[in-house]
Amino acid sequence: MGRKLANLVITFLILVLLSETVFAHDYHVLSSDFHEINETNSCSEKIVYNISYSSWNDSPDKTISLLSKLSEEPLSVPLDISQTRIENSTRIISSFGERKIGSKNAAEASLFIKNEMENAGLHVSFDNFSVRVRTRNFNYWNVSGANVVGVKEGNVLKDEIILVTAHYDSRILVPPKSGLRGFFDSRIKRPYFWPVWSDTYVCESANGTGADDNAGGVACMLELAKALQNKSLNRTIYFIAFSGEESNLLGSQAWVEAHPELKDNIVAVVNLDCVGNEPLCVCYLPQYAWLKDIFENEARNSGVRIQSALIERGDHEIFWENHIPAVVLCHHNYKSHDNFHKLSDTVDNIDFSVIRNASTLAARSVIYLADPDENQAPLVNVSNPEISEASFELIYNVSDPESTVEVFFDNQSLGNLRSGRTFSLPVGGHTIKVLATDRYGNRGTESINVVNKEKQSRSSEPPHQEIECSENEVTYVIGYPENYMDSNRTLYYYLDDCGPLRPENLFVLTPGSHNLKIWFENENGTLFMENKTSDFRKYSMERVQVDNPFMDRRNPLIFVSGVVAILAAFAFYGKWIKKRFSDPKVSKDEKK
């Protein structure tokens, strides 16, 4: 009985390991030549998947209100925004099936988007990219994707660029229908359920459509392109449909890295992601409040209801990482958020009148940006500080007092800081840069170099307790204040010994190791200091969370362990099997 039980256990383990190896390459990865697919099939009726932001639940509901004095006179620009066209585009994109990066469905959707961009008079191209992602087996797998880029060239300021973006990929996550949750995952729609060692619950062929996330956003972008087709604008506009947003922002990351020559030319990015329900919301960082103000002003002029808030998830993150002004137009309908990554994200749960309003708002805002009344950058003057006891006073002047200011310390953004703040510096040479942006996106900047030869005085520091960062904290963040600080208790903090900074300062950390010291009051009013040192990285291939096999973050030793287990099983049973079938006496004795 014991031997039979052992046989069953060993056999089961062998089957599990085989499932990791034999089926490691059963996923079709399309080549980067997306345009070779037959275009006559690009609008075929299919059933789709869904997908969205990485985490809406983490989005703060705090709304920040910044003063702006934009003109409140409505733009006299007739816009041809068609709700019927928006609905048709959304339904067609949703019909292609799950639009996972590198899949045939994504390629077919990209062809439809390309055709629609060409119909809007844009110069269109595929911006193909290939990324290496770790697989379960011993190798890395090249995954191909394509961003669809349509360009409307400007006139007088054609070297200055406005980006309008939306991701067209989608994915749906469902719990397994068999196996132990969190231990085994099961493939769906197979002849039988085969256990797969995985912690990723991904449905490969479920009938979802990814309508709100983000077929509606792409339809909004296409409608905006059509509305601007016959309008002459000064700045150039890029319309980009990104792939791989649901795979850790691969498409936007690849595009930015492939076009470093355009980085300084990009005035603003408008990202459209999940715009199919109310309330519409424009999400931003405080240093890009001037861009948020444009949307709020155009919303008032056009009668569109809109909110403003801070949020961090989406393709706009990649532009924030690269210090490029960006906002995302989305909705904060938490009931609708329940449909994200689910079969219920269908066109039936979309309000197309809201997408029409989003298209109108985006079009008016882009026109404002692309046809600025002024193109003179604000003048910035930074006073050369006198450093005393490792401290200095940051003094700067900007010719346009309405400009939004962002301060950089050694290429690390410290967010929106006002003049007159006093800072302490670590020992060594440093670069301080002040960047001012006016309400038209014109930017002026000045940098100074400072050298501090004195160590910071620590005699006034409060009691100091070391704490360890949890695993969840060692991730990409918008800024410490929003993610790690309690605004009711935090007094101030130092980033890499530069400070003090306050909780209202939001910024994007540059990749690398950072140290944070937070001074706060506990419940009893006692002053404490927490000291955190963590390695903060950009999104990378090692953190991709896509379904099996080519992008599932499995231990590569599983393949080796599978081979070893199989060989061990043969070695263990080989002699016994050979002896049993070659010696008739042994067989007779066992039968007795």
Secondary structure, DSSP 8 states (H G I E B T S, - for coil): -HHHHHHHHHHHHHHHHHHHHTTTT-S----S-GGGS-GGGTT----------S-STT--------------S---------HHHHHHHHHHHHTT----TTSHHHHHHHHHHHHHHHHTT-EEEEEEEEEEEE-SSSSEEEEEEEEEEEEE--STEEEEEEEEEEE-----B---SSS-TTTEEE-SSSSS--EEE-S--B-SS-----IIIIIHHHHHHHHHHHHTTT---SEEEEEEEES-GGGTSHHHHHHHHH-GGGGGGEEEEEEE---SSSSEEEE--GGGHHHHHHHHHHHHHHT---EEE----STHHHHHHTT--EEEEEE--HHHHTTTTSTT-SGGG--HHHHHHHHHHHHHHHHHHHS-S------EEE-----BTTEEE--EEESSTT-EEEEEETTEE--S--TT-EEE--SEEEEEEEEEE-TTS-EEEEEEEEEE-S----TT---EEE----GGGSS--S-HHHHH--TTTEEEEEETTEEEE-TT------SEEEEEEEEEE-TTS-EEEEEEEEEE----GGG----TTTT----THHHHHHHHHHHHHHHHHHHHHHHHHH-HHHHHHHH-
